[in-house]
Amino acid sequence: MKAKLIFDLSDPVDWINFEHANNAGNLVNALYDFDQWLRAQGKYENKETITIDEARDKLREFVSDNGVNWQILEL
């Protein structure tokens, strides 16, 4: 299956949509890494030791490591 996406990069909304599409694969990798980290924490560590802030920091670390620009995703 093939899909062709056409963006007008001079249009700010289209540019943001292009960035979202362009970052999708990296974001999937980051979420997979985060899921694996959470699994390891639950399996090998005390499940109650992870705080929400620690989990958010780790997610942001994985997203950053995979080259995803948070600012683009937040628009």
C-alpha atoms as a printed R data frame, in Angstrom:
   type eleno elety resid chain resno      x      y      z
1  ATOM     1    CA   MET     A     1  0.000  0.000  0.000
2  ATOM     2    CA   LYS     A     2  1.226  3.457 -0.824
3  ATOM     3    CA   ALA     A     3  0.053  6.817  0.408
4  ATOM     4    CA   LYS     A     4  1.105 10.181 -0.840
5  ATOM     5    CA   LEU     A     5  0.909 13.141  1.490
6  ATOM     6    CA   ILE     A     6  1.149 16.593 -0.027
7  ATOM     7    CA   PHE     A     7  1.986 19.545  2.193
8  ATOM     8    CA   ASP     A     8  2.226 23.236  1.407
9  ATOM     9    CA   LEU     A     9  5.229 24.061  3.584
10 ATOM    10    CA   SER     A    10  4.606 27.782  3.190
11 ATOM    11    CA   ASP     A    11  1.342 27.300  5.144
12 ATOM    12    CA   PRO     A    12  2.073 27.221  8.909
13 ATOM    13    CA   VAL     A    13 -0.695 24.690  9.602
14 ATOM    14    CA   ASP     A    14  0.517 22.393  6.831
15 ATOM    15    CA   TRP     A    15  4.079 22.739  8.098
16 ATOM    16    CA   ILE     A    16  2.973 21.583 11.568
17 ATOM    17    CA   ASN     A    17  1.072 18.668 10.010
18 ATOM    18    CA   PHE     A    18  4.189 17.756  8.025
19 ATOM    19    CA   GLU     A    19  6.269 17.761 11.225
20 ATOM    20    CA   HIS     A    20  3.704 15.544 12.969
21 ATOM    21    CA   ALA     A    21  3.790 13.052 10.097
22 ATOM    22    CA   ASN     A    22  7.565 13.232  9.894
23 ATOM    23    CA   ASN     A    23  7.984 12.558 13.642
24 ATOM    24    CA   ALA     A    24  5.466  9.707 13.861
25 ATOM    25    CA   GLY     A    25  7.981  6.870 13.483
26 ATOM    26    CA   ASN     A    26 10.358  8.350 16.033
27 ATOM    27    CA   LEU     A    27  7.495  8.889 18.445
28 ATOM    28    CA   VAL     A    28  6.475  5.234 18.103
29 ATOM    29    CA   ASN     A    29 10.063  4.218 18.936
30 ATOM    30    CA   ALA     A    30 10.071  6.510 21.979
31 ATOM    31    CA   LEU     A    31  6.776  5.072 23.220
32 ATOM    32    CA   TYR     A    32  8.070  1.533 22.754
33 ATOM    33    CA   ASP     A    33 11.217  2.382 24.739
34 ATOM    34    CA   PHE     A    34  9.091  3.949 27.464
35 ATOM    35    CA   ASP     A    35  6.826  0.900 27.584
36 ATOM    36    CA   GLN     A    36  9.842 -1.385 27.938
37 ATOM    37    CA   TRP     A    37 11.222  0.796 30.721
38 ATOM    38    CA   LEU     A    38  7.880  0.716 32.555
39 ATOM    39    CA   ARG     A    39  7.729 -3.057 32.133
40 ATOM    40    CA   ALA     A    40 11.213 -3.449 33.602
41 ATOM    41    CA   GLN     A    41 10.323 -1.176 36.497
42 ATOM    42    CA   GLY     A    42  7.255 -3.272 37.269
43 ATOM    43    CA   LYS     A    43  9.014 -6.577 36.834
44 ATOM    44    CA   TYR     A    44 12.358 -5.957 38.498
45 ATOM    45    CA   GLU     A    45 11.753 -2.957 40.753
46 ATOM    46    CA   ASN     A    46  9.192 -2.157 43.401
47 ATOM    47    CA   LYS     A    47  6.130 -1.019 41.426
48 ATOM    48    CA   GLU     A    48  5.351  1.696 43.933
49 ATOM    49    CA   THR     A    49  8.715  3.465 43.654
50 ATOM    50    CA   ILE     A    50  7.998  5.324 40.394
51 ATOM    51    CA   THR     A    51  6.477  8.763 40.771
52 ATOM    52    CA   ILE     A    52  4.520 10.541 38.081
53 ATOM    53    CA   ASP     A    53  7.323 13.090 37.770
54 ATOM    54    CA   GLU     A    54  9.927 10.332 37.290
55 ATOM    55    CA   ALA     A    55  7.781  8.681 34.624
56 ATOM    56    CA   ARG     A    56  7.262 12.005 32.816
57 ATOM    57    CA   ASP     A    57 10.982 12.751 32.940
58 ATOM    58    CA   LYS     A    58 11.788  9.317 31.537
59 ATOM    59    CA   LEU     A    59  9.207  9.699 28.760
60 ATOM    60    CA   ARG     A    60 10.673 13.074 27.806
61 ATOM    61    CA   GLU     A    61 14.144 11.512 27.823
62 ATOM    62    CA   PHE     A    62 13.054  8.765 25.418
63 ATOM    63    CA   VAL     A    63 11.278 11.275 23.177
64 ATOM    64    CA   SER     A    64 14.359 13.495 23.106
65 ATOM    65    CA   ASP     A    65 16.687 10.534 22.471
66 ATOM    66    CA   ASN     A    66 14.560  9.575 19.473
67 ATOM    67    CA   GLY     A    67 14.778 13.056 17.977
68 ATOM    68    CA   VAL     A    68 11.167 14.104 18.447
69 ATOM    69    CA   ASN     A    69 10.574 17.826 18.918
70 ATOM    70    CA   TRP     A    70  8.083 18.286 21.802
71 ATOM    71    CA   GLN     A    71  7.345 21.862 20.786
72 ATOM    72    CA   ILE     A    72  6.036 20.738 17.409
73 ATOM    73    CA   LEU     A    73  3.798 18.129 19.047
74 ATOM    74    CA   GLU     A    74  2.291 20.612 21.486
75 ATOM    75    CA   LEU     A    75  0.963 22.965 18.804
